Amino acid sequence: MNAKEKAENILSILKKVLPNAKIALNHSNPLELLVSTILSAQCTDERVNKTTPALFKRFKTANDYASADPKELEDAIKS
């Protein structure tokens, strides 16, 4: 069994065991999910969901985050 087959098997099992599983973090694309996941390591998902709407409005692309002034980014996520 190769890696892809193993992953598909694991996913199949998880879907059976947890059929109604949901991601608690609000997001509309993979980048937003990544950013939310990183932030959730430092606080609750509830707090992340309160912080990210303004963050996602200001920073739309990975380049936006990469080129942002660190202070501006810190201010956007400090809550």
C-alpha positions as CSV (number, residue, x, y, z in Angstrom):
1,M,0.0,0.0,0.0
2,N,1.5,3.3,-1.1
3,A,1.2,6.6,0.8
4,K,-1.8,7.8,-1.2
5,E,-3.7,4.6,-0.5
6,K,-2.9,4.7,3.2
7,A,-4.2,8.3,3.4
8,E,-7.4,7.4,1.5
9,N,-7.9,4.4,3.9
10,I,-7.4,6.6,7.0
11,L,-9.8,9.2,5.6
12,S,-12.4,6.5,4.9
13,I,-12.1,5.2,8.5
14,L,-12.3,8.7,9.9
15,K,-15.5,9.5,7.9
16,K,-17.1,6.3,9.3
17,V,-16.0,7.0,12.9
18,L,-16.7,10.7,12.9
19,P,-19.3,11.3,10.2
20,N,-20.3,14.8,11.4
21,A,-16.9,16.2,12.1
22,K,-16.5,19.9,11.4
23,I,-13.7,22.4,11.5
24,A,-14.4,24.9,14.3
25,L,-12.4,27.6,12.6
26,N,-14.2,29.9,10.3
27,H,-12.4,30.1,6.9
28,S,-13.2,30.4,3.2
29,N,-10.0,29.1,1.6
30,P,-6.9,27.0,2.4
31,L,-4.8,30.1,3.3
32,E,-7.4,31.3,5.8
33,L,-7.5,27.8,7.4
34,L,-3.8,27.7,7.6
35,V,-3.6,31.1,9.3
36,S,-6.5,30.2,11.7
37,T,-4.8,27.0,12.6
38,I,-1.5,28.7,13.4
39,L,-3.3,31.3,15.5
40,S,-5.4,28.6,17.3
41,A,-2.1,27.1,18.7
42,Q,-1.9,30.2,20.9
43,C,-5.6,30.8,21.9
44,T,-9.1,29.3,21.7
45,D,-10.9,28.7,18.4
46,E,-13.5,31.1,19.6
47,R,-11.0,33.9,20.0
48,V,-9.5,33.1,16.6
49,N,-12.9,33.3,15.0
50,K,-13.4,36.8,16.6
51,T,-10.0,38.0,15.4
52,T,-9.8,36.7,11.9
53,P,-12.6,38.5,10.0
54,A,-10.7,41.8,10.1
55,L,-7.4,40.0,9.5
56,F,-8.7,38.2,6.4
57,K,-10.2,41.5,5.1
58,R,-6.8,43.2,5.3
59,F,-4.5,40.2,4.3
60,K,-5.9,38.3,1.3
61,T,-2.9,36.5,0.0
62,A,0.2,34.8,1.3
63,N,2.2,37.7,-0.2
64,D,0.1,40.2,1.9
65,Y,1.3,38.4,5.0
66,A,4.9,38.1,3.9
67,S,5.2,41.7,2.9
68,A,3.3,43.2,5.8
69,D,5.0,45.3,8.4
70,P,5.5,43.0,11.4
71,K,4.0,45.6,13.8
72,E,0.8,45.9,11.7
73,L,0.5,42.1,11.7
74,E,1.1,41.9,15.4
75,D,-1.5,44.6,16.0
76,A,-4.0,42.7,13.9
77,I,-3.7,39.5,15.9
78,K,-2.9,40.7,19.4
79,S,-6.3,40.2,20.8
